[in-house]
Amino acid sequence: MPPAVKGRCATVTVVVLAVAAWSLPAFGIGTGGAGKRDVAATGGSSGGQIHAQTRIRTAVSGSVASSKTGTLTPVTAGSRPSPACWYEPAFSPKEIQSVVKAWRTFGATAPLVGGIGHVISEALDHRYKDGHPYKNYNLSKQGEGMFWASVVNPNREDDPEATSCDRQPFWVDKGQTPAEPMAASPEILAQYAYDELPVPGTEIKMAPSGRSTVNLPTWVWLDKGRFKKVSVSASLPGTGLSATTTAEPESLRIEPGTADADVFPASGSCALAERGGGIGEPYARGKANRVPPCGVTYRRSPGANATYPLRATLTWKIHWTSTTGEGGTLPSGSFGATQRVPVQEIQSVNR
């Protein structure tokens, strides 16, 4: 191979390595209003690909009467509904022009990568300025549409799939739907809202409340005032797209923390009551000889100063609606908590 070709290959190798190691600093475009979550509409470029941060806004409605909240985990493994990335409107023609200009000076003073920004800006100019396919950054269409860019779900930044949206920003006329499967849609907004649902901590009521007793049932129930449906609405400014995802309590699963115990019902899953909407039933005087609809009976004490780790996991059923009339269900989610239960062993007890 002629020396000139070898030199050219070496140069290309250095450029590729530099692109992989350097990212263009993020640039700001705007922020949202107060009272709602609105990730700043900022962007950047990594390895020559222009990307943005999502501008999706979320708002919570419903009763979350707890200072302790958590997010749902899909009941079925591998069924996480929200995508790791998608495309949404991000840049006007003037903003795309600014991004390309920013690349021209990037790396000019950095060791080993001097001029790499100019190389990448030439490639971007080929796409956005020289008519392959866009002419002069589409400046003649300012206000008539937007360049849609890839964004990463902030809840899945470390997911390998977060890099799968690898298209450069593409133009979409105002009011049009892009022919891109991963373009922002009501369903994607609903899936995003799923991750934002703030469900209350699963704090169960128990009777006896301080200490259970061997061979006597412990009644378990949920406070109906704390466990109500909760909704998150997600919207994408400038598109008219909005979706609302709603979670409602469905069942409570009891895991006593030892094999030396019986749960009620035998499946360990306490269903939502047909009347009143509660799960389980509060204990009251006169119920000592009844089997609780939701509860546990320990058959052995863990020993002096020891406890059993009782875990209570609440399953929530999920559905969504949207401004376009679309809607449906999403995978049920769960959120649980573990509490320590002391168990005493005595000969006789009056209840």
Secondary structure, DSSP 8 states (H G I E B T S, - for coil): --HHHHHHHHHHHHHHHHHHH-EEEEE------TTSEE----EEEETTEEEE----EEEEEE----S-EE--EESSTT---S-SEEEEEEE-HHHHHHHHHHHHHTTTTSTTTTTHHHHHHHHHHHHHTBSSS-BGGGGGGTTSEEEEEEEE-GGGTT-GGGG------EEEETT---S-TTB--HHHHHHHHHHH--EE----EEESSS-EETTSEEEEE--TTT---EEEEEEETTTTEEEEEEEEEEEEEEE-SSSSEEEESTTSEEEB-TTTT-BB----TT-TTS--SSEEEESS---TT--EEEEEEEEEEEEEEETTS-EEEEEEEEEEEEEEE-EE--S----
